Amino acid sequence: MKERFILDREQNILFINFADFRIESHAQVDEMARLVREAVADAGRRVYAVVNYEGTEILPEIVDYYGERIKELQDRHAISTVRYSSSGLTRSVLRYLGAAVDLESNIFTTREEAIRAIQELESRSPTRAKLSGAPLQRWRGVRHSLLVKLLPGWLIGSLLLFVTYAWASQSIENSEQWGVLQTTVGIAFLSLCLAATLTAASVLRFVIKPLRQMEQLTRSLGGGGSFEFVAAQSQDEVGRLAVGLNDAARQLRRDIERLSGLYHISLMMGTGTEVSRICELLTGKIARLLGAEMCVILLHDERENVISAQLPACGVSDEHVRSLRSNLDNPDEQSIAAWVFAAGEPYLTNEIAADPLISQTAAQMLGVRAMLAVPLQVGDRTLGVLEVMNKDGGFVEEDKRLVTIFAAQAAHLLAHAQLFERLRDSEERHRQIFESALDGLYRSTTEGQLVTINPALWTMLGYASADELTDANLFREVFADAANGSRLLAQLAADGQVLDVECELRRHSGETLPARLSARVVIDQASGE
């Protein structure tokens, strides 16, 4: 496996080749993580990573563990990671991982696109910008240094001392005065040098060093990379500037994380993820982005007209989640979730104990101090309610605005997941009906080529399995009278259906079987076939 991990020291890129590779065990993932750590240790610094997922298969039961490990490696060792695969299914799995563990969403179709993305990121790197103009750029930097700007003042002071010494030496009458003058001037010169040294050291430590850190921070912000906050060591103007810049960087980081959260939620669209898994991902992500202790999704059951919390939730035990349920037809079971669902408006409260809409029993059970609840709406339809609880300092209007945006994305995602589950359940019911029917059922092309056959039909015809009839033509090969089969095929093409037509079918043994046939042409609206 080691040959799949190649470090290009010159470009500072770790190339990982998972082409035609099957990731199927925890031990395998751990070994991959070890090889990455070894490669990065050889580099002695963070690296860019390019990962080839062409033809890669990740077993479903290992996907989450794999995502957690590569997230850990990315946070510790990578400047940035790009991934590529021409497979839509593989990219869908990678998008799911991005949503599940907050991975970078740099997913491309080809290697060329991935390399180009790394080059663009590297061109914005603060380290590259700092070194790109050497040595001329460094010389210009020295010329404009703050210490160099202080140098004229020190030179003027030295010049004035020299002029004073020259003027005073002209009026000296004896050696004693000359000694006093030399001693005085020497002490003055040493004092000037000491003052200059202390000034330079103070400026370097308390001004220039913090300013360089601020420059590095601003370059990192502009380049979109990771960054470290400036250490504010004083309360002077430089310290206050560092605090202000750190606050701006924190706000920018929060905004980036929130935008990334929205993007990761959108990545789960169409992945076929189950509702329970989506609830787990959404509640954890939203609670983390808001700094809240708990987050719960409650969905409406139209048949029973109840709104109930979905498992799992963030920060709430399964037992307590199961108890969060309100019957919308029963006024005695009203709650904040029921009120928000009916009103279609968000609700914010930081005074749980004094709020008349709050169920005090549920609040005490969960230990709720503050709550923000917003409806999950798709168009005119309300799916349920998203509740976020307990945040240090309480919730503010900005939190309500942000959670409303998250809820809009989450509602569409949940609606897609519910539709997917209904389609899957419907498909399973039809499959069971098809396979358990006593009548012979089949599906074929318009030319009569058999596509699917139920057990009743292939048993009637004397075959051991449906595979023996795969690609057989019903009208030309299964019909005992091929001419009659051709006439029925023409009638089917002209009228779109044939009903209760008596015919004879040829069994596997060669015997004939009297039958009554009904068939109908169904056209796929999407493909027209």
C-alpha positions as CSV (number, residue, x, y, z in Angstrom):
1,M,0.0,0.0,0.0
2,K,2.9,2.3,0.7
3,E,3.5,3.0,-3.0
4,R,0.1,4.7,-3.1
5,F,1.4,7.6,-1.0
6,I,4.0,9.7,-2.9
7,L,5.3,13.0,-1.5
8,D,6.6,15.6,-4.0
9,R,8.9,17.6,-1.8
10,E,9.5,20.3,-4.5
11,Q,5.8,21.1,-4.9
12,N,5.0,20.1,-1.2
13,I,2.2,17.9,-2.4
14,L,1.3,14.5,-1.1
15,F,-0.2,12.4,-3.9
16,I,-2.5,9.6,-2.7
17,N,-3.7,7.1,-5.3
18,F,-6.8,5.1,-4.3
19,A,-7.6,4.2,-7.9
20,D,-9.4,0.8,-8.2
21,F,-8.9,0.3,-4.5
22,R,-11.4,-1.2,-2.0
23,I,-11.5,0.3,1.5
24,E,-13.2,-2.3,3.6
25,S,-11.8,-2.5,7.2
26,H,-10.9,-0.4,10.2
27,A,-7.4,-1.9,10.1
28,Q,-7.0,-0.8,6.5
29,V,-8.0,2.8,7.3
30,D,-5.6,2.8,10.3
31,E,-2.8,1.7,8.1
32,M,-3.5,4.4,5.6
33,A,-3.5,7.0,8.4
34,R,-0.1,5.7,9.5
35,L,1.4,6.0,6.0
36,V,0.1,9.6,5.7
37,R,1.7,10.5,9.1
38,E,5.0,9.0,7.9
39,A,5.0,10.9,4.7
40,V,4.1,14.2,6.4
41,A,6.8,13.6,9.1
42,D,9.4,13.3,6.3
43,A,8.3,16.7,4.9
44,G,8.5,18.3,8.3
45,R,5.6,20.7,7.6
46,R,2.0,20.8,6.5
47,V,1.4,19.7,2.9
48,Y,-1.1,19.9,0.2
49,A,-2.8,16.6,-0.7
50,V,-4.3,15.4,-4.0
51,V,-6.3,12.1,-3.7
52,N,-7.3,10.0,-6.6
53,Y,-10.6,8.2,-6.0
54,E,-11.0,6.8,-9.5
55,G,-12.7,3.5,-9.2
56,T,-12.5,3.5,-5.4
57,E,-15.0,1.5,-3.4
58,I,-15.7,2.4,0.3
59,L,-17.9,-0.1,2.0
60,P,-20.9,1.5,3.6
61,E,-20.2,0.2,7.1
62,I,-16.7,1.8,7.0
63,V,-17.6,5.2,5.5
64,D,-18.2,7.0,8.8
65,Y,-15.0,5.7,10.4
66,Y,-13.0,6.6,7.3
67,G,-14.4,10.1,7.3
68,E,-13.5,10.6,10.9
69,R,-9.9,9.5,10.4
70,I,-9.3,11.6,7.2
71,K,-10.8,14.6,9.0
72,E,-8.3,14.2,11.8
73,L,-5.4,13.9,9.3
74,Q,-6.6,16.9,7.4
75,D,-6.8,19.1,10.5
76,R,-3.4,18.1,11.7
77,H,-1.2,17.8,8.6
78,A,-2.8,19.3,5.5
79,I,-2.8,22.9,4.2
80,S,-5.6,21.9,1.9
81,T,-6.9,18.6,0.3
82,V,-8.5,18.1,-3.1
83,R,-10.1,14.9,-4.3
84,Y,-11.1,13.8,-7.8
85,S,-13.1,11.0,-9.4
86,S,-15.1,10.7,-12.7
87,S,-17.7,8.5,-10.9
88,G,-20.8,10.4,-9.8
89,L,-21.5,7.7,-7.1
90,T,-18.0,8.2,-5.6
91,R,-18.4,12.0,-5.6
92,S,-21.7,11.5,-3.9
93,V,-20.0,9.5,-1.1
94,L,-17.4,12.2,-0.8
95,R,-20.0,14.9,-0.5
96,Y,-21.7,12.9,2.2
97,L,-18.4,12.7,4.1
98,G,-18.0,16.4,3.6
99,A,-21.4,17.0,5.3
100,A,-20.9,14.4,8.0
101,V,-17.4,15.5,9.3
102,D,-17.0,19.0,7.8
103,L,-14.4,18.0,5.2
104,E,-13.2,20.5,2.6
105,S,-15.5,20.4,-0.3
106,N,-12.8,20.4,-3.0
107,I,-14.1,17.6,-5.2
108,F,-13.3,17.5,-8.9
109,T,-13.8,15.3,-11.9
110,T,-10.3,15.1,-13.3
111,R,-6.7,15.1,-12.0
112,E,-6.0,18.3,-14.0
113,E,-8.8,20.2,-12.3
114,A,-7.5,19.1,-8.9
115,I,-3.9,20.1,-9.6
116,R,-5.1,23.4,-10.9
117,A,-7.0,24.0,-7.7
118,I,-3.9,23.3,-5.6
119,Q,-1.9,25.7,-7.8
120,E,-4.4,28.4,-7.3
121,L,-4.5,27.9,-3.5
122,E,-0.7,27.8,-3.4
123,S,-0.4,31.1,-5.4
124,R,-2.5,32.8,-2.6
125,S,-0.3,31.3,0.2
126,P,1.0,33.9,2.6
127,T,4.4,32.1,2.6
128,R,4.7,32.3,-1.1
129,A,3.7,36.0,-1.1
130,K,6.3,36.7,1.5
131,L,9.2,35.1,-0.4
132,S,8.2,35.8,-4.0
133,G,10.2,39.0,-4.4
134,A,13.6,37.9,-2.8
135,P,16.1,39.4,-2.6
136,L,14.9,42.8,-4.0
137,Q,11.6,42.5,-2.1
138,R,13.5,41.8,1.1
139,W,15.7,44.9,0.5
140,R,12.7,47.0,-0.1
141,G,11.1,45.7,3.1
142,V,14.3,46.6,5.1
143,R,14.2,50.2,3.6
144,H,10.6,50.6,4.8
145,S,11.2,49.0,8.2
146,L,10.0,50.9,11.3
147,L,13.5,50.5,12.9
148,V,15.1,52.1,9.8
149,K,12.7,55.0,10.2
150,L,14.0,55.5,13.8
151,L,17.6,55.5,12.6
152,P,17.7,59.2,11.5
153,G,16.7,60.3,15.0
154,W,19.6,58.3,16.5
155,L,22.0,59.7,13.9
156,I,20.9,63.2,14.6
157,G,21.4,62.7,18.3
158,S,24.9,61.3,17.7
159,L,25.7,64.3,15.4
160,L,24.5,66.8,18.0
161,L,26.7,65.1,20.6
162,F,29.7,65.3,18.3
163,V,29.1,69.0,17.5
164,T,28.8,69.7,21.2
165,Y,32.0,67.9,21.9
166,A,33.8,69.8,19.2
167,W,32.5,73.1,20.4
168,A,33.3,72.4,24.0
169,S,36.9,71.2,23.2
170,Q,37.8,74.6,21.8
171,S,37.4,76.3,25.2
172,I,39.3,73.7,27.3
173,E,42.4,75.2,29.1
174,N,43.9,72.3,31.0
175,S,44.0,68.5,31.0
176,E,41.6,68.3,33.9
177,Q,38.8,70.0,31.9
178,W,39.7,67.8,29.0
179,G,39.2,64.6,31.1
180,V,35.9,65.9,32.4
181,L,34.7,66.6,28.9
182,Q,35.7,63.2,27.5
183,T,34.1,61.4,30.5
184,T,30.9,63.4,30.0
185,V,30.7,62.9,26.3
186,G,31.5,59.2,26.7
187,I,28.8,58.7,29.2
188,A,26.4,60.6,27.0
189,F,27.3,58.5,23.9
190,L,26.9,55.3,25.9
191,S,23.6,56.5,27.2
192,L,22.5,57.3,23.7
193,C,23.5,53.9,22.5
194,L,21.8,52.2,25.4
195,A,18.6,54.2,24.8
196,A,18.7,53.3,21.1
197,T,19.2,49.6,21.9
198,L,16.4,49.6,24.4
199,T,14.1,51.5,22.1
200,A,14.9,49.1,19.2
201,A,14.3,46.1,21.4
202,S,11.0,47.5,22.7
203,V,9.8,48.5,19.2
204,L,10.8,45.1,17.9
205,R,9.1,43.1,20.6
206,F,6.0,45.2,21.3
207,V,5.4,46.7,17.9
208,I,7.1,45.0,15.0
209,K,6.6,41.4,16.1
210,P,2.9,41.9,16.7
211,L,2.5,43.8,13.4
212,R,4.2,40.9,11.6
213,Q,1.8,38.5,13.2
214,M,-1.1,40.7,12.1
215,E,0.3,40.8,8.6
216,Q,0.6,37.0,8.6
217,L,-3.0,36.8,9.9
218,T,-4.4,39.2,7.2
219,R,-2.5,37.3,4.4
220,S,-3.9,34.0,5.7
221,L,-7.4,35.5,5.8
222,G,-7.0,36.8,2.2
223,G,-5.6,33.5,1.0
224,G,-8.4,31.5,2.6
225,G,-6.0,29.3,4.6
226,S,-5.9,28.4,8.3
227,F,-4.7,31.1,10.6
228,E,-3.5,31.7,14.2
229,F,-4.7,34.6,16.3
230,V,-2.3,37.4,17.3
231,A,-1.2,37.3,21.0
232,A,-2.2,40.6,22.5
233,Q,0.5,41.2,25.1
234,S,-0.3,44.9,26.0
235,Q,-3.2,47.3,26.5
236,D,-1.6,50.0,24.3
237,E,-2.6,51.0,20.7
238,V,-0.9,47.9,19.2
239,G,-2.6,45.6,21.7
240,R,-6.0,47.1,21.0
241,L,-5.3,46.8,17.3
242,A,-4.4,43.1,17.8
243,V,-7.6,42.5,19.8
244,G,-9.7,44.2,17.1
245,L,-8.1,42.1,14.4
246,N,-8.6,38.9,16.4
247,D,-12.3,39.8,16.8
248,A,-12.6,40.4,13.1
249,A,-10.9,37.1,12.4
250,R,-13.1,35.2,14.8
251,Q,-16.2,36.7,13.2
252,L,-14.9,35.8,9.8
253,R,-14.2,32.3,10.9
254,R,-17.7,32.0,12.3
255,D,-19.2,33.3,9.1
256,I,-17.0,30.9,7.1
257,E,-18.1,27.9,9.3
258,R,-21.7,28.9,9.0
259,L,-21.5,29.2,5.2
260,S,-19.6,25.9,5.1
261,G,-22.4,24.4,7.2
262,L,-25.0,25.5,4.7
263,Y,-22.9,24.2,1.9
264,H,-22.4,20.8,3.6
265,I,-26.1,20.5,4.2
266,S,-26.8,21.1,0.5
267,L,-24.2,18.4,-0.4
268,M,-26.5,15.8,1.2
269,M,-29.2,16.5,-1.3
270,G,-29.9,13.5,-3.4
271,T,-27.5,11.2,-1.6
272,G,-30.3,8.8,-0.5
273,T,-29.4,9.3,3.2
274,E,-32.0,8.1,5.6
275,V,-34.0,10.5,7.7
276,S,-32.5,9.3,11.0
277,R,-29.0,9.8,9.7
278,I,-29.9,13.3,8.4
279,C,-31.3,14.2,11.8
280,E,-28.1,13.1,13.5
281,L,-25.9,15.1,11.1
282,L,-28.1,18.3,11.1
283,T,-28.6,18.5,14.9
284,G,-24.9,18.0,15.6
285,K,-23.9,20.5,13.0
286,I,-26.4,23.2,14.0
287,A,-25.6,22.8,17.7
288,R,-21.9,23.1,17.0
289,L,-22.2,26.2,14.8
290,L,-24.4,28.0,17.3
291,G,-22.5,26.9,20.4
292,A,-25.7,25.3,21.8
293,E,-25.9,22.3,24.1
294,M,-28.9,20.6,22.5
295,C,-30.7,20.4,19.2
296,V,-33.8,18.4,18.2
297,I,-35.8,17.9,15.1
298,L,-39.5,17.2,15.4
299,L,-41.5,16.0,12.4
300,H,-45.2,16.0,11.7
301,D,-47.1,12.7,11.2
302,E,-50.1,13.5,9.0
303,R,-51.9,10.3,9.7
304,E,-51.9,10.7,13.5
305,N,-51.6,14.5,13.4
306,V,-48.8,14.5,16.0
307,I,-45.5,16.2,16.1
308,S,-42.7,14.1,17.6
309,A,-38.9,14.3,18.1
310,Q,-36.7,12.2,15.8
311,L,-33.9,9.9,16.9
312,P,-31.1,10.7,17.3
313,A,-30.8,14.2,18.6
314,C,-27.8,16.2,19.8
315,G,-27.3,16.5,23.5
316,V,-30.6,14.7,24.4
317,S,-30.8,11.0,25.4
318,D,-32.9,8.7,23.3
319,E,-35.3,8.1,26.2
320,H,-36.0,11.8,26.5
321,V,-36.3,12.2,22.8
322,R,-39.1,9.6,22.6
323,S,-41.0,11.5,25.2
324,L,-41.1,14.7,23.2
325,R,-44.4,14.3,21.4
326,S,-47.5,16.5,21.0
327,N,-50.9,15.6,19.7
328,L,-52.0,18.6,17.7
329,D,-55.7,17.6,18.2
330,N,-55.3,17.7,22.0
331,P,-55.1,21.2,23.6
332,D,-53.7,19.6,26.8
333,E,-50.6,18.5,24.9
334,Q,-49.6,21.8,23.4
335,S,-46.0,22.9,23.4
336,I,-43.6,25.3,21.8
337,A,-43.1,22.9,18.9
338,A,-46.9,22.7,18.4
339,W,-47.2,26.5,18.6
340,V,-44.3,27.1,16.1
341,F,-45.7,24.4,13.8
342,A,-49.2,26.0,13.7
343,A,-48.0,29.6,13.5
344,G,-45.2,29.0,11.0
345,E,-43.1,31.6,12.8
346,P,-39.8,31.2,14.8
347,Y,-39.9,31.6,18.6
348,L,-37.0,32.7,20.9
349,T,-37.0,32.7,24.7
350,N,-34.2,33.1,27.2
351,E,-36.5,33.0,30.2
352,I,-37.9,29.4,30.2
353,A,-39.2,29.5,33.8
354,A,-41.4,32.5,33.1
355,D,-42.6,31.6,29.6
356,P,-46.3,30.5,29.6
357,L,-45.9,28.7,26.2
358,I,-43.2,26.4,27.6
359,S,-44.0,23.0,29.0
360,Q,-42.3,23.2,32.3
361,T,-42.3,19.5,32.8
362,A,-40.3,18.9,29.6
363,A,-38.1,21.9,30.3
364,Q,-37.2,20.6,33.7
365,M,-36.7,17.1,32.4
366,L,-34.2,18.3,29.7
367,G,-32.7,21.1,31.8
368,V,-33.6,23.8,29.3
369,R,-32.6,27.4,30.1
370,A,-33.1,29.0,26.7
371,M,-34.7,27.9,23.5
372,L,-34.9,28.8,19.9
373,A,-37.5,27.0,17.7
374,V,-38.1,27.6,14.0
375,P,-40.5,25.8,11.5
376,L,-39.2,23.4,8.9
377,Q,-41.0,24.6,5.7
378,V,-40.9,23.6,2.1
379,G,-43.1,26.0,0.1
380,D,-46.5,26.0,1.8
381,R,-45.9,22.8,3.6
382,T,-44.6,22.6,7.1
383,L,-42.7,19.4,7.9
384,G,-42.0,20.0,11.5
385,V,-39.9,22.1,13.9
386,L,-36.2,22.6,14.6
387,E,-35.4,23.3,18.3
388,V,-32.0,24.6,19.6
389,M,-31.5,24.8,23.4
390,N,-29.1,26.3,25.9
391,K,-26.4,28.7,24.7
392,D,-24.0,30.6,26.9
393,G,-25.3,34.2,27.1
394,G,-28.7,33.2,25.6
395,F,-29.9,33.4,22.0
396,V,-30.0,36.7,20.1
397,E,-31.9,37.8,16.9
398,E,-28.9,37.0,14.8
399,D,-29.1,33.4,16.0
400,K,-32.8,33.3,15.0
401,R,-32.0,34.6,11.5
402,L,-29.2,32.1,11.1
403,V,-31.2,29.1,12.3
404,T,-34.1,30.1,10.0
405,I,-31.7,29.9,7.1
406,F,-30.4,26.5,8.3
407,A,-34.0,25.3,8.8
408,A,-34.9,26.1,5.2
409,Q,-32.0,24.0,3.9
410,A,-32.8,21.2,6.4
411,A,-36.5,21.2,5.4
412,H,-35.6,20.6,1.7
413,L,-33.1,17.9,2.7
414,L,-35.7,16.1,5.0
415,A,-38.4,16.3,2.3
416,H,-36.0,14.7,-0.2
417,A,-35.1,12.0,2.4
418,Q,-38.8,11.3,3.2
419,L,-39.6,11.0,-0.5
420,F,-36.7,8.7,-1.0
421,E,-37.9,6.5,1.9
422,R,-41.4,6.4,0.5
423,L,-40.2,5.4,-2.9
424,R,-38.0,2.7,-1.5
425,D,-40.9,1.4,0.6
426,S,-43.2,1.5,-2.4
427,E,-40.6,-0.3,-4.5
428,E,-40.3,-3.0,-1.8
429,R,-44.1,-3.5,-1.6
430,H,-44.3,-3.8,-5.4
431,R,-41.4,-6.3,-5.4
432,Q,-43.1,-8.4,-2.8
433,I,-46.4,-8.3,-4.7
434,F,-44.6,-9.2,-8.0
435,E,-42.7,-12.1,-6.5
436,S,-45.6,-13.5,-4.4
437,A,-48.3,-13.3,-7.1
438,L,-49.9,-16.6,-8.2
439,D,-50.4,-15.4,-11.7
440,G,-47.4,-15.2,-14.1
441,L,-46.1,-11.7,-14.3
442,Y,-43.4,-10.3,-16.5
443,R,-41.8,-7.1,-17.9
444,S,-40.4,-6.9,-21.4
445,T,-39.2,-4.4,-24.0
446,T,-41.6,-3.3,-26.7
447,E,-40.0,-5.9,-29.0
448,G,-40.8,-8.7,-26.5
449,Q,-37.4,-9.2,-24.9
450,L,-38.1,-10.4,-21.3
451,V,-36.5,-8.2,-18.6
452,T,-38.0,-9.4,-15.3
453,I,-40.1,-12.5,-14.6
454,N,-41.8,-13.5,-11.4
455,P,-41.4,-17.0,-9.8
456,A,-44.9,-18.0,-10.8
457,L,-44.2,-17.6,-14.5
458,W,-40.9,-19.3,-14.7
459,T,-42.3,-22.2,-12.6
460,M,-45.3,-22.6,-14.9
461,L,-42.9,-22.7,-17.9
462,G,-40.8,-25.4,-16.2
463,Y,-37.6,-23.5,-15.6
464,A,-35.4,-23.7,-12.5
465,S,-34.8,-19.9,-12.3
466,A,-35.5,-16.6,-14.1
467,D,-32.0,-16.5,-15.4
468,E,-32.8,-19.3,-17.9
469,L,-35.3,-17.0,-19.5
470,T,-33.2,-13.8,-19.5
471,D,-33.1,-12.1,-22.9
472,A,-35.6,-14.6,-24.3
473,N,-38.3,-13.1,-26.6
474,L,-41.8,-13.8,-25.3
475,F,-43.6,-13.6,-28.6
476,R,-41.1,-15.4,-30.8
477,E,-39.6,-18.0,-28.4
478,V,-42.0,-18.5,-25.5
479,F,-45.2,-18.5,-27.7
480,A,-45.8,-22.0,-29.2
481,D,-47.1,-20.3,-32.4
482,A,-44.5,-17.6,-33.3
483,A,-46.8,-16.2,-36.0
484,N,-49.5,-15.7,-33.4
485,G,-46.9,-14.0,-31.2
486,S,-45.9,-11.6,-34.0
487,R,-49.6,-10.7,-34.5
488,L,-50.0,-9.9,-30.8
489,L,-46.8,-7.8,-30.8
490,A,-48.2,-5.8,-33.8
491,Q,-51.5,-5.3,-32.0
492,L,-49.8,-4.2,-28.9
493,A,-47.7,-1.7,-30.8
494,A,-50.9,-0.3,-32.5
495,D,-53.3,-0.3,-29.6
496,G,-51.0,0.0,-26.6
497,Q,-52.6,-3.1,-24.9
498,V,-54.0,-6.5,-25.4
499,L,-56.6,-8.0,-23.0
500,D,-57.5,-11.6,-22.2
501,V,-56.0,-13.1,-25.4
502,E,-56.0,-16.9,-25.4
503,C,-52.7,-18.4,-26.5
504,E,-50.3,-21.4,-26.0
505,L,-46.9,-21.1,-24.4
506,R,-44.0,-23.4,-24.9
507,R,-42.6,-25.0,-21.6
508,H,-39.0,-25.8,-21.1
509,S,-39.8,-29.5,-21.8
510,G,-41.3,-28.6,-25.2
511,E,-44.9,-29.2,-24.0
512,T,-47.5,-26.5,-24.6
513,L,-49.3,-24.6,-21.9
514,P,-52.7,-23.0,-22.5
515,A,-52.7,-19.4,-21.2
516,R,-54.6,-16.1,-21.2
517,L,-52.5,-13.1,-21.9
518,S,-53.0,-9.4,-21.0
519,A,-50.3,-6.8,-21.7
520,R,-50.0,-3.0,-21.7
521,V,-47.3,-0.7,-23.0
522,V,-45.9,1.7,-20.4
523,I,-43.7,4.6,-21.6
524,D,-41.1,6.2,-19.4
525,Q,-41.8,9.9,-19.5
526,A,-38.2,10.8,-18.8
527,S,-36.5,8.7,-21.5
528,G,-39.5,8.3,-23.9
529,E,-38.9,4.5,-24.0
